[in-house]
Amino acid sequence: MKLRTWLRPGMLVKRWILLLALGVVTTSLGLAMGLAWLYRNYAFPQEVSGFVRAVTLQFIPHPYREALMISVGSVLTVVGFWQLSRSLLAPFLDQRADRRGLAEILQAHRFGPQPPEFHIVAIGGGTGLSTLLRGLKAHNVALTAIVTMGDDGGSSGRLRQDFNVPPPGDIRNCLVALADAEPLMSELFQYRFPAVGSALDGHSFGNLFIVAMTQITGSFERAVVESSRVLAVRGRVMPSTLENITVCAEFEDGHIVRGESTITQQRGRIRRIFLDPEHPEAYEPALLAILSADVIVLGPGSLFTSVIPNLLVEGIAHAIRMSPAIKLYVCNVTTQRGETDGFGVVEHLEALERHAGGEFVDCVLANDNLEPTRALEAIGVRRVALEGLDRIRERVRVVLRDLVNPEQPWRHDPAKLAEAVLDIARTMKQDALAVQRKPSDRPMSARSMVQQPLGAGRGE
């Protein structure tokens, strides 16, 4: 990609490299002609003639002598020029918060910033959403994260109760995931005070910062915007609602549990999730982002406590359904204790669409690396099963990839996940364009593409 950027016409780089090369060649020819004249017309003393023969490589026959000198000289010139450029430019590049390479900086200077390939809206919460954002941040896409506001445990729960503010924890994780600031700044936002028994026990600095910014600016949404500037966030992070909501679960035996942190502690099968209040008002910029998106990604993350609560906010599910975007559901790589014990990919999708009021997903991305590990056994979870996929393949596209993080096998690998999401988006976009080129009696949406194969090598 960087080589292609360097070779792009109009970069005003190749012409000066050619001029530099021409200057080096001309100078070298002049020196060569001078040395040849000197060698032919000057009698070297006996004591230095051996040295001259060695320096001029006369022990190597023609034309290998010339080829060797040209090769060595070319390598030395390129390496020297490259290292000199890096030494001169390194202080300036190190001060840039966005960490772009020199080729990208020159391209933006010459042609302006590159338009994003896709406008992606990611909906969810917890570590799953931040994992997705961390992977997508490395690509040329416009990102918007819509975060659930149901967290009531730990630092977020205490701050929510003490200051009557929306829970900042999931927002903080997404801000750090999208941050282009210095690593120390990201570590600062994630720092958790270890002072046992004190008022700061268990609080993270980022949560306190967002709450303090809320008090200063007078609004939570303004605090998120200002925090994004501090961290030089590449994208937008916003809540799904600003109302004080509580996530509630009704289990198969009929008993109801209130509070996200309490739901996962139960041992039973969840029948449905609902919010209190039942129909909280959606954050308007979130609705606008959904309606203008190219791709909407739901998950990964806790199905019942991170992903589904967003769909229960008034207007969110309807906006997703009305959006022309590709709707992609990313299934978790493992089950979650207390939420999805025994669930397969099909059960995840059915629960998601049931709470959203009906079918709306165009594509499901799932992990096909089902190899068990001791780490999974230690925490009591299993890989999400792939049985029954034929039941949904008639209406949604199913893409299977190895998405497991080798270091944390219960989570997605950010880079693998981002590549898979973008491959799906590109393929479905191409399919839609191909259909548009054909004569048709009616327009077709991304949903109508779902039965077409994803193509060889796509992992299906």
The 8 nearest C-alpha neighbors of each residue, nearest first, counted from 0:
[[1, 3, 2, 4, 5, 102, 103, 6],
 [0, 2, 4, 3, 5, 102, 103, 100],
 [3, 1, 5, 4, 0, 6, 102, 7],
 [4, 2, 6, 0, 1, 5, 7, 102],
 [5, 3, 1, 7, 2, 6, 102, 0],
 [4, 6, 2, 3, 7, 102, 1, 10],
 [7, 5, 3, 4, 2, 8, 13, 10],
 [6, 8, 4, 5, 10, 3, 9, 106],
 [9, 7, 10, 6, 11, 5, 13, 4],
 [8, 10, 11, 7, 109, 12, 110, 6],
 [9, 11, 12, 8, 7, 109, 106, 5],
 [12, 10, 9, 13, 14, 15, 8, 109],
 [11, 13, 10, 15, 14, 16, 5, 9],
 [12, 14, 16, 15, 11, 17, 6, 10],
 [15, 13, 17, 16, 12, 18, 11, 19],
 [14, 16, 18, 17, 13, 12, 19, 11],
 [15, 17, 19, 13, 18, 14, 20, 12],
 [18, 16, 20, 14, 15, 19, 21, 13],
 [19, 17, 15, 21, 20, 16, 22, 14],
 [18, 20, 16, 22, 17, 21, 15, 23],
 [19, 21, 17, 23, 22, 18, 16, 24],
 [22, 20, 18, 24, 19, 23, 25, 17],
 [21, 23, 19, 25, 20, 24, 26, 18],
 [22, 24, 20, 26, 21, 25, 27, 19],
 [25, 23, 27, 21, 26, 22, 28, 20],
 [26, 24, 28, 22, 27, 23, 21, 29],
 [27, 25, 29, 23, 28, 24, 22, 30],
 [26, 28, 24, 30, 29, 25, 31, 23],
 [29, 27, 31, 25, 30, 26, 32, 24],
 [30, 28, 26, 32, 27, 31, 33, 25],
 [29, 31, 33, 27, 28, 32, 34, 26],
 [30, 32, 28, 34, 29, 33, 27, 35],
 [33, 31, 35, 29, 34, 30, 28, 36],
 [32, 34, 30, 36, 31, 35, 37, 29],
 [33, 35, 37, 31, 36, 32, 38, 30],
 [36, 34, 32, 38, 37, 33, 31, 39],
 [37, 35, 33, 39, 34, 38, 40, 32],
 [36, 38, 34, 40, 35, 39, 41, 33],
 [37, 39, 35, 36, 41, 40, 34, 42],
 [40, 38, 36, 37, 41, 35, 42, 34],
 [41, 39, 37, 38, 36, 42, 35, 43],
 [42, 40, 37, 38, 39, 43, 36, 44],
 [41, 43, 44, 40, 38, 39, 37, 48],
 [42, 44, 48, 41, 45, 47, 38, 46],
 [45, 43, 46, 47, 48, 42, 49, 41],
 [44, 46, 48, 47, 43, 49, 42, 50],
 [45, 47, 44, 48, 49, 50, 43, 51],
 [48, 46, 50, 49, 45, 44, 51, 43],
 [47, 49, 51, 45, 50, 43, 46, 44],
 [50, 48, 52, 51, 47, 53, 46, 45],
 [49, 51, 53, 47, 48, 52, 54, 46],
 [52, 50, 48, 54, 49, 53, 55, 47],
 [51, 53, 49, 55, 50, 57, 54, 56],
 [54, 52, 56, 50, 51, 55, 49, 57],
 [55, 53, 51, 56, 52, 50, 57, 49],
 [54, 56, 52, 53, 57, 51, 58, 64],
 [57, 55, 53, 58, 54, 59, 52, 64],
 [58, 56, 59, 52, 55, 53, 60, 64],
 [57, 59, 56, 60, 53, 52, 55, 64],
 [60, 58, 57, 64, 56, 63, 61, 62],
 [61, 59, 63, 64, 62, 58, 57, 56],
 [62, 60, 63, 64, 59, 65, 66, 57],
 [61, 63, 64, 65, 60, 66, 59, 67],
 [64, 62, 66, 61, 65, 60, 67, 59],
 [63, 65, 67, 62, 61, 59, 66, 60],
 [64, 66, 68, 67, 62, 63, 69, 61],
 [67, 65, 63, 69, 68, 64, 70, 62],
 [68, 66, 70, 64, 65, 69, 63, 71],
 [67, 69, 65, 71, 70, 66, 72, 64],
 [68, 70, 72, 66, 67, 71, 73, 65],
 [71, 69, 67, 73, 72, 68, 66, 74],
 [72, 70, 68, 74, 73, 69, 67, 75],
 [71, 73, 69, 75, 70, 74, 68, 76],
 [72, 74, 76, 70, 75, 71, 69, 77],
 [75, 73, 71, 77, 76, 72, 78, 70],
 [74, 76, 72, 78, 73, 77, 79, 71],
 [77, 75, 73, 79, 74, 78, 80, 72],
 [76, 78, 80, 74, 79, 75, 81, 73],
 [79, 77, 81, 75, 80, 76, 82, 74],
 [78, 80, 76, 82, 77, 81, 75, 83],
 [79, 81, 83, 77, 78, 82, 76, 84],
 [82, 80, 78, 84, 83, 79, 77, 85],
 [81, 83, 85, 79, 84, 80, 78, 86],
 [82, 84, 86, 80, 81, 85, 79, 87],
 [85, 83, 81, 87, 82, 86, 88, 80],
 [86, 84, 82, 88, 83, 87, 89, 81],
 [85, 87, 83, 84, 89, 88, 82, 90],
 [86, 88, 84, 85, 89, 83, 90, 91],
 [89, 87, 85, 91, 90, 86, 84, 92],
 [88, 90, 92, 91, 86, 85, 87, 93],
 [91, 89, 93, 92, 88, 94, 87, 86],
 [90, 92, 89, 94, 88, 93, 95, 87],
 [93, 91, 89, 94, 95, 90, 88, 98],
 [94, 92, 90, 91, 95, 89, 98, 96],
 [95, 93, 92, 91, 96, 90, 98, 89],
 [94, 96, 92, 93, 97, 98, 91, 99],
 [95, 97, 180, 179, 98, 94, 181, 231],
 [96, 98, 179, 99, 95, 180, 231, 233],
 [99, 97, 96, 95, 100, 179, 92, 93],
 [100, 98, 97, 103, 104, 101, 95, 92],
 [99, 101, 103, 102, 104, 98, 92, 1],
 [100, 102, 104, 103, 105, 99, 92, 106],
 [103, 101, 105, 104, 100, 5, 106, 4],
 [104, 102, 106, 100, 101, 105, 99, 107],
 [103, 105, 101, 107, 106, 102, 108, 100],
 [106, 104, 108, 102, 107, 103, 109, 101],
 [105, 107, 103, 109, 108, 104, 110, 102],
 [106, 108, 111, 112, 104, 110, 105, 109],
 [109, 107, 105, 106, 111, 110, 104, 112],
 [108, 110, 106, 107, 111, 105, 10, 9],
 [111, 109, 107, 106, 108, 112, 113, 10],
 [110, 112, 107, 108, 109, 113, 106, 114],
 [113, 111, 107, 114, 110, 106, 108, 115],
 [112, 114, 115, 111, 107, 110, 139, 106],
 [115, 113, 112, 116, 139, 140, 117, 141],
 [116, 114, 140, 139, 117, 141, 113, 118],
 [115, 117, 140, 139, 114, 118, 141, 138],
 [118, 116, 140, 115, 293, 119, 141, 294],
 [117, 119, 141, 293, 292, 140, 142, 294],
 [120, 118, 294, 142, 292, 117, 295, 293],
 [119, 121, 143, 295, 144, 142, 296, 292],
 [120, 122, 296, 144, 295, 297, 145, 143],
 [123, 121, 145, 297, 144, 296, 146, 120],
 [124, 122, 306, 305, 146, 298, 128, 147],
 [123, 125, 305, 128, 146, 147, 169, 300],
 [124, 126, 169, 127, 128, 300, 305, 129],
 [125, 127, 129, 128, 130, 300, 124, 172],
 [128, 126, 300, 299, 130, 125, 129, 131],
 [127, 129, 124, 131, 130, 126, 123, 125],
 [128, 130, 173, 132, 126, 131, 127, 176],
 [131, 129, 127, 133, 128, 413, 132, 126],
 [130, 132, 128, 134, 129, 133, 413, 135],
 [133, 131, 129, 135, 134, 130, 136, 176],
 [132, 134, 176, 130, 136, 131, 135, 129],
 [133, 135, 413, 414, 417, 131, 132, 136],
 [136, 134, 417, 132, 137, 138, 133, 131],
 [137, 135, 133, 138, 134, 132, 177, 233],
 [136, 138, 135, 134, 139, 133, 414, 140],
 [139, 137, 136, 135, 140, 134, 417, 116],
 [138, 140, 115, 116, 141, 137, 136, 117],
 [139, 141, 115, 117, 116, 138, 118, 142],
 [142, 140, 118, 115, 119, 234, 117, 143],
 [143, 141, 234, 119, 120, 140, 118, 235],
 [142, 144, 235, 120, 234, 236, 121, 119],
 [143, 145, 236, 121, 120, 122, 146, 235],
 [146, 144, 122, 237, 238, 239, 121, 236],
 [145, 147, 238, 124, 123, 239, 144, 122],
 [146, 148, 124, 309, 149, 239, 123, 305],
 [149, 147, 150, 166, 165, 146, 238, 240],
 [148, 150, 245, 246, 147, 244, 151, 259],
 [151, 149, 148, 152, 166, 259, 156, 155],
 [152, 150, 156, 260, 259, 155, 149, 258],
 [151, 153, 156, 260, 150, 155, 154, 157],
 [154, 152, 156, 155, 157, 151, 201, 202],
 [153, 155, 202, 157, 156, 201, 158, 152],
 [156, 154, 166, 158, 168, 157, 153, 167],
 [155, 157, 151, 152, 159, 153, 154, 158],
 [156, 158, 160, 154, 159, 155, 161, 153],
 [159, 157, 161, 155, 160, 156, 162, 154],
 [158, 160, 164, 156, 163, 157, 166, 162],
 [159, 161, 157, 158, 163, 162, 156, 164],
 [162, 160, 158, 159, 163, 157, 164, 156],
 [161, 163, 164, 159, 158, 160, 210, 157],
 [164, 162, 159, 160, 161, 165, 158, 243],
 [165, 163, 159, 162, 166, 158, 219, 210],
 [164, 166, 159, 167, 148, 243, 241, 163],
 [165, 167, 155, 159, 168, 150, 148, 164],
 [166, 168, 170, 206, 155, 169, 171, 165],
 [169, 167, 171, 170, 155, 166, 206, 172],
 [168, 170, 172, 171, 125, 124, 167, 173],
 [171, 169, 167, 173, 168, 172, 174, 146],
 [170, 172, 174, 168, 169, 173, 167, 205],
 [173, 171, 169, 175, 170, 174, 129, 176],
 [172, 174, 176, 129, 170, 175, 171, 177],
 [175, 173, 171, 177, 176, 172, 178, 170],
 [174, 176, 178, 172, 177, 173, 185, 171],
 [177, 175, 173, 133, 174, 129, 178, 132],
 [178, 176, 232, 174, 233, 175, 133, 136],
 [179, 177, 232, 175, 230, 180, 231, 176],
 [180, 178, 97, 231, 96, 232, 230, 177],
 [181, 179, 230, 96, 231, 178, 184, 182],
 [180, 182, 183, 184, 179, 96, 185, 230],
 [183, 181, 185, 184, 186, 180, 179, 187],
 [182, 184, 186, 181, 185, 187, 180, 188],
 [185, 183, 187, 182, 186, 181, 180, 188],
 [186, 184, 182, 188, 187, 183, 175, 189],
 [185, 187, 183, 189, 184, 188, 190, 182],
 [186, 188, 184, 190, 185, 189, 183, 204],
 [189, 187, 205, 185, 204, 186, 190, 184],
 [190, 188, 186, 187, 205, 203, 191, 185],
 [191, 189, 187, 203, 204, 188, 186, 192],
 [190, 192, 203, 202, 201, 204, 193, 189],
 [191, 193, 201, 194, 202, 200, 199, 203],
 [192, 194, 200, 195, 201, 191, 199, 202],
 [195, 193, 200, 197, 192, 196, 199, 201],
 [196, 194, 200, 197, 193, 201, 199, 192],
 [195, 197, 200, 194, 198, 199, 193, 201],
 [198, 196, 200, 199, 195, 194, 193, 201],
 [197, 199, 200, 196, 194, 202, 195, 201],
 [200, 198, 197, 202, 192, 201, 194, 193],
 [199, 201, 194, 195, 197, 198, 202, 193],
 [202, 200, 192, 191, 154, 199, 193, 203],
 [203, 201, 154, 199, 191, 200, 192, 204],
 [204, 202, 191, 190, 206, 205, 189, 192],
 [203, 205, 207, 188, 206, 190, 208, 191],
 [206, 204, 188, 208, 203, 207, 189, 171],
 [205, 207, 209, 208, 203, 204, 167, 168],
 [208, 206, 210, 204, 205, 209, 211, 203],
 [207, 209, 205, 211, 206, 210, 204, 212],
 [208, 210, 212, 206, 211, 207, 222, 213],
 [209, 211, 213, 207, 212, 208, 206, 214],
 [212, 210, 208, 214, 213, 209, 207, 215],
 [211, 213, 222, 215, 209, 214, 210, 216],
 [214, 212, 222, 210, 219, 218, 211, 216],
 [213, 215, 211, 217, 212, 216, 210, 218],
 [214, 216, 212, 213, 217, 211, 222, 218],
 [217, 215, 213, 218, 214, 212, 221, 222],
 [216, 218, 214, 213, 215, 219, 221, 212],
 [219, 217, 213, 221, 220, 216, 222, 214],
 [218, 220, 213, 222, 221, 223, 217, 164],
 [219, 221, 223, 222, 218, 224, 237, 238],
 [222, 220, 224, 218, 223, 219, 225, 216],
 [221, 223, 213, 219, 212, 225, 220, 224],
 [222, 224, 226, 220, 221, 225, 227, 219],
 [225, 223, 227, 221, 222, 226, 220, 228],
 [226, 224, 228, 222, 227, 223, 221, 229],
 [225, 227, 229, 223, 228, 224, 222, 230],
 [228, 226, 224, 232, 230, 225, 229, 231],
 [229, 227, 231, 225, 226, 230, 232, 224],
 [228, 230, 226, 227, 231, 225, 180, 232],
 [229, 231, 180, 178, 227, 232, 228, 226],
 [232, 230, 228, 179, 180, 178, 229, 227],
 [231, 233, 178, 227, 177, 230, 234, 179],
 [234, 232, 177, 178, 231, 179, 136, 235],
 [233, 235, 142, 232, 143, 141, 177, 236],
 [236, 234, 143, 144, 142, 237, 233, 232],
 [235, 237, 144, 143, 145, 174, 234, 173],
 [236, 238, 145, 144, 146, 235, 239, 285],
 [239, 237, 146, 240, 145, 147, 148, 241],
 [238, 240, 282, 145, 146, 147, 281, 309],
 [241, 239, 281, 282, 238, 242, 280, 148],
 [240, 242, 282, 165, 243, 238, 239, 281],
 [243, 241, 240, 244, 279, 280, 165, 148],
 [242, 244, 165, 241, 245, 164, 148, 163],
 [245, 243, 275, 242, 149, 276, 274, 246],
 [244, 246, 275, 274, 149, 258, 247, 257],
 [245, 247, 274, 258, 259, 149, 257, 273],
 [248, 246, 257, 273, 256, 274, 272, 258],
 [249, 247, 272, 256, 255, 271, 250, 273],
 [248, 250, 255, 271, 270, 254, 269, 253],
 [251, 249, 269, 270, 253, 252, 254, 268],
 [250, 252, 270, 253, 268, 269, 249, 267],
 [251, 253, 250, 254, 267, 249, 268, 270],
 [254, 252, 250, 251, 249, 255, 270, 269],
 [253, 255, 250, 249, 252, 256, 251, 248],
 [254, 256, 249, 248, 250, 253, 257, 247],
 [257, 255, 248, 247, 262, 249, 258, 254],
 [258, 256, 247, 246, 248, 255, 261, 245],
 [259, 257, 246, 261, 260, 245, 247, 262],
 [258, 260, 262, 261, 246, 304, 150, 151],
 [259, 261, 152, 258, 262, 151, 263, 150],
 [262, 260, 258, 264, 259, 263, 257, 256],
 [263, 261, 259, 264, 265, 260, 256, 258],
 [262, 264, 337, 265, 261, 338, 260, 336],
 [265, 263, 261, 262, 337, 266, 260, 336],
 [266, 264, 263, 262, 337, 267, 261, 338],
 [267, 265, 337, 264, 268, 263, 336, 338],
 [266, 268, 265, 269, 250, 337, 251, 252],
 [267, 269, 250, 251, 270, 338, 266, 339],
 [268, 270, 250, 271, 251, 249, 267, 248],
 [271, 269, 250, 251, 249, 268, 272, 248],
 [270, 272, 249, 269, 248, 273, 250, 354],
 [271, 273, 248, 247, 249, 303, 274, 246],
 [274, 272, 247, 246, 248, 277, 271, 275],
 [275, 273, 277, 246, 276, 245, 247, 244],
 [276, 274, 277, 245, 244, 246, 273, 247],
 [275, 277, 274, 278, 279, 244, 245, 243],
 [276, 278, 275, 274, 279, 273, 311, 312],
 [277, 279, 313, 276, 312, 280, 311, 274],
 [280, 278, 312, 313, 276, 277, 242, 281],
 [279, 281, 313, 240, 312, 278, 282, 242],
 [282, 280, 240, 313, 312, 239, 283, 314],
 [281, 283, 240, 285, 239, 284, 241, 280],
 [282, 284, 286, 285, 281, 287, 240, 280],
 [285, 283, 287, 286, 282, 288, 237, 289],
 [286, 284, 288, 283, 287, 282, 239, 289],
 [285, 287, 289, 283, 284, 288, 318, 290],
 [288, 286, 284, 290, 285, 289, 291, 283],
 [287, 289, 285, 291, 286, 290, 292, 284],
 [290, 288, 286, 292, 287, 291, 319, 285],
 [289, 291, 322, 287, 288, 292, 318, 286],
 [290, 292, 288, 289, 287, 293, 322, 324],
 [293, 291, 118, 289, 294, 324, 290, 119],
 [294, 292, 324, 118, 117, 119, 325, 291],
 [293, 295, 325, 119, 324, 292, 326, 120],
 [296, 294, 120, 326, 119, 121, 325, 327],
 [297, 295, 121, 327, 328, 122, 120, 326],
 [298, 296, 328, 122, 121, 329, 123, 327],
 [299, 297, 329, 300, 123, 328, 306, 128],
 [298, 300, 127, 329, 331, 330, 128, 297],
 [301, 299, 127, 298, 302, 305, 125, 128],
 [300, 302, 305, 304, 303, 306, 299, 335],
 [301, 303, 306, 304, 305, 300, 307, 347],
 [302, 304, 307, 301, 305, 306, 272, 338],
 [303, 305, 301, 302, 259, 308, 306, 307],
 [306, 304, 124, 301, 123, 302, 147, 300],
 [305, 307, 123, 302, 308, 309, 298, 304],
 [306, 308, 310, 303, 309, 302, 305, 351],
 [309, 307, 311, 310, 306, 305, 304, 147],
 [308, 310, 307, 311, 312, 147, 306, 239],
 [311, 309, 316, 307, 308, 312, 315, 355],
 [312, 310, 308, 309, 313, 307, 273, 274],
 [313, 311, 279, 310, 309, 315, 281, 278],
 [312, 314, 278, 280, 281, 279, 315, 311],
 [313, 315, 317, 316, 318, 312, 281, 286],
 [314, 316, 318, 317, 310, 312, 313, 319],
 [317, 315, 310, 319, 318, 314, 355, 320],
 [318, 316, 320, 314, 319, 315, 321, 313],
 [319, 317, 321, 315, 320, 316, 322, 314],
 [320, 318, 316, 322, 317, 321, 289, 315],
 [319, 321, 317, 318, 322, 359, 316, 323],
 [322, 320, 318, 319, 317, 323, 290, 324],
 [321, 323, 290, 319, 324, 320, 318, 289],
 [324, 322, 321, 325, 444, 293, 290, 445],
 [325, 323, 293, 294, 322, 292, 326, 295],
 [324, 326, 294, 445, 295, 327, 293, 361],
 [327, 325, 295, 361, 360, 324, 294, 296],
 [328, 326, 296, 362, 363, 361, 295, 360],
 [327, 329, 297, 363, 296, 298, 330, 364],
 [330, 328, 364, 298, 299, 363, 297, 365],
 [329, 331, 365, 299, 364, 328, 344, 332],
 [330, 332, 299, 333, 300, 329, 383, 334],
 [331, 333, 383, 366, 382, 410, 409, 330],
 [334, 332, 382, 383, 381, 331, 409, 380],
 [333, 335, 339, 381, 340, 380, 383, 382],
 [336, 334, 339, 338, 340, 337, 380, 333],
 [335, 337, 338, 340, 339, 380, 334, 263],
 [336, 338, 263, 266, 265, 264, 335, 339],
 [339, 337, 335, 336, 263, 340, 303, 269],
 [338, 340, 335, 342, 334, 341, 337, 336],
 [339, 341, 342, 334, 336, 335, 338, 337],
 [340, 342, 339, 343, 334, 383, 381, 384],
 [343, 341, 339, 346, 340, 347, 383, 334],
 [342, 344, 384, 383, 346, 345, 385, 347],
 [343, 345, 347, 346, 385, 384, 383, 348],
 [344, 346, 348, 347, 343, 349, 388, 387],
 [345, 347, 349, 343, 348, 342, 344, 350],
 [348, 346, 344, 350, 345, 349, 351, 343],
 [349, 347, 351, 345, 346, 350, 352, 344],
 [348, 350, 346, 352, 351, 347, 353, 345],
 [351, 349, 353, 347, 348, 352, 346, 354],
 [350, 352, 348, 349, 353, 354, 347, 307],
 [353, 351, 355, 357, 349, 354, 358, 350],
 [352, 354, 350, 356, 355, 351, 357, 349],
 [353, 355, 352, 356, 351, 350, 307, 310],
 [356, 354, 352, 353, 316, 357, 310, 351],
 [357, 355, 353, 354, 352, 358, 316, 359],
 [358, 356, 352, 353, 355, 359, 354, 351],
 [357, 359, 352, 360, 356, 353, 355, 349],
 [358, 360, 320, 357, 361, 352, 326, 319],
 [361, 359, 326, 362, 327, 358, 328, 395],
 [362, 360, 446, 326, 395, 327, 449, 396],
 [361, 363, 396, 327, 395, 360, 397, 328],
 [362, 364, 328, 397, 327, 329, 398, 396],
 [363, 365, 329, 398, 399, 397, 330, 328],
 [366, 364, 399, 330, 329, 398, 363, 400],
 [365, 367, 400, 401, 402, 399, 368, 332],
 [368, 366, 401, 400, 399, 369, 365, 402],
 [369, 367, 401, 370, 366, 403, 402, 400],
 [370, 368, 367, 382, 371, 366, 383, 384],
 [369, 371, 368, 372, 382, 367, 408, 381],
 [372, 370, 369, 375, 373, 382, 381, 376],
 [373, 371, 374, 375, 370, 376, 408, 377],
 [372, 374, 376, 375, 377, 371, 378, 408],
 [373, 375, 377, 372, 376, 378, 408, 409],
 [376, 374, 377, 373, 372, 378, 380, 379],
 [375, 377, 373, 379, 374, 378, 380, 372],
 [376, 378, 374, 375, 379, 373, 380, 372],
 [379, 377, 375, 376, 380, 374, 373, 336],
 [378, 380, 376, 377, 375, 381, 336, 335],
 [381, 379, 375, 334, 378, 376, 335, 333],
 [382, 380, 333, 334, 383, 375, 379, 376],
 [381, 383, 333, 332, 369, 384, 334, 380],
 [382, 384, 333, 343, 334, 332, 344, 381],
 [383, 385, 343, 386, 382, 344, 342, 369],
 [386, 384, 344, 343, 388, 387, 383, 345],
 [387, 385, 388, 384, 343, 344, 345, 389],
 [388, 386, 389, 390, 385, 345, 391, 344],
 [387, 389, 390, 391, 386, 392, 385, 345],
 [388, 390, 392, 387, 391, 393, 386, 397],
 [391, 389, 388, 387, 392, 393, 345, 394],
 [390, 392, 393, 389, 388, 394, 395, 345],
 [393, 391, 389, 395, 394, 396, 390, 388],
 [394, 392, 391, 395, 450, 390, 389, 396],
 [393, 395, 392, 391, 449, 450, 396, 361],
 [396, 394, 449, 361, 392, 362, 391, 393],
 [395, 397, 362, 449, 392, 450, 363, 361],
 [396, 398, 363, 362, 364, 395, 392, 399],
 [399, 397, 459, 364, 363, 458, 365, 396],
 [400, 398, 459, 365, 458, 367, 366, 364],
 [401, 399, 366, 458, 367, 402, 365, 398],
 [400, 402, 368, 366, 367, 403, 399, 415],
 [401, 403, 366, 411, 415, 400, 412, 416],
 [404, 402, 411, 412, 408, 401, 405, 410],
 [403, 405, 412, 408, 411, 407, 406, 410],
 [406, 404, 408, 407, 403, 412, 410, 411],
 [405, 407, 404, 408, 403, 412, 410, 409],
 [406, 408, 404, 409, 405, 410, 403, 411],
 [409, 407, 404, 405, 410, 403, 406, 375],
 [408, 410, 407, 333, 332, 375, 411, 403],
 [411, 409, 408, 407, 404, 403, 332, 412],
 [412, 410, 403, 404, 402, 413, 416, 332],
 [411, 413, 404, 415, 403, 414, 402, 416],
 [414, 412, 134, 416, 130, 415, 131, 411],
 [413, 415, 134, 417, 416, 412, 418, 135],
 [416, 414, 418, 412, 417, 402, 413, 419],
 [415, 417, 413, 419, 414, 418, 402, 412],
 [416, 418, 134, 135, 420, 414, 419, 415],
 [419, 417, 421, 415, 416, 420, 422, 414],
 [418, 420, 422, 416, 417, 421, 415, 423],
 [421, 419, 417, 423, 422, 418, 416, 424],
 [420, 422, 424, 418, 423, 419, 425, 417],
 [423, 421, 419, 425, 424, 420, 418, 426],
 [422, 424, 426, 420, 421, 425, 427, 419],
 [423, 425, 421, 427, 422, 426, 428, 420],
 [426, 424, 428, 422, 423, 427, 421, 429],
 [427, 425, 429, 423, 428, 424, 422, 430],
 [426, 428, 430, 424, 429, 425, 423, 431],
 [427, 429, 425, 431, 426, 430, 424, 432],
 [430, 428, 432, 426, 427, 431, 433, 425],
 [431, 429, 427, 433, 428, 432, 426, 434],
 [430, 432, 428, 434, 429, 433, 427, 435],
 [433, 431, 435, 429, 434, 430, 428, 436],
 [434, 432, 430, 436, 431, 435, 429, 437],
 [433, 435, 431, 437, 436, 432, 430, 443],
 [434, 436, 432, 437, 433, 431, 438, 442],
 [437, 435, 433, 434, 432, 438, 439, 431],
 [436, 438, 434, 435, 439, 433, 432, 440],
 [439, 437, 436, 440, 435, 434, 441, 442],
 [440, 438, 441, 437, 442, 435, 434, 443],
 [439, 441, 438, 442, 443, 437, 435, 434],
 [440, 442, 439, 443, 438, 435, 444, 434],
 [443, 441, 444, 439, 440, 435, 434, 447],
 [444, 442, 447, 441, 445, 434, 431, 446],
 [443, 445, 446, 447, 442, 323, 431, 448],
 [444, 446, 448, 447, 325, 431, 443, 427],
 [447, 445, 361, 444, 448, 449, 325, 395],
 [446, 448, 445, 444, 449, 443, 450, 361],
 [449, 447, 445, 446, 450, 451, 430, 431],
 [448, 450, 396, 395, 451, 447, 446, 361],
 [451, 449, 448, 396, 393, 452, 394, 395],
 [450, 452, 449, 448, 453, 396, 430, 454],
 [453, 451, 454, 450, 396, 449, 459, 455],
 [452, 454, 457, 451, 426, 459, 455, 398],
 [455, 453, 452, 457, 456, 459, 426, 458],
 [456, 454, 457, 453, 458, 459, 452, 426],
 [455, 457, 458, 454, 459, 453, 400, 422],
 [456, 458, 455, 459, 454, 453, 398, 422],
 [457, 459, 399, 400, 456, 398, 455, 453],
 [458, 398, 399, 457, 397, 453, 400, 456]]
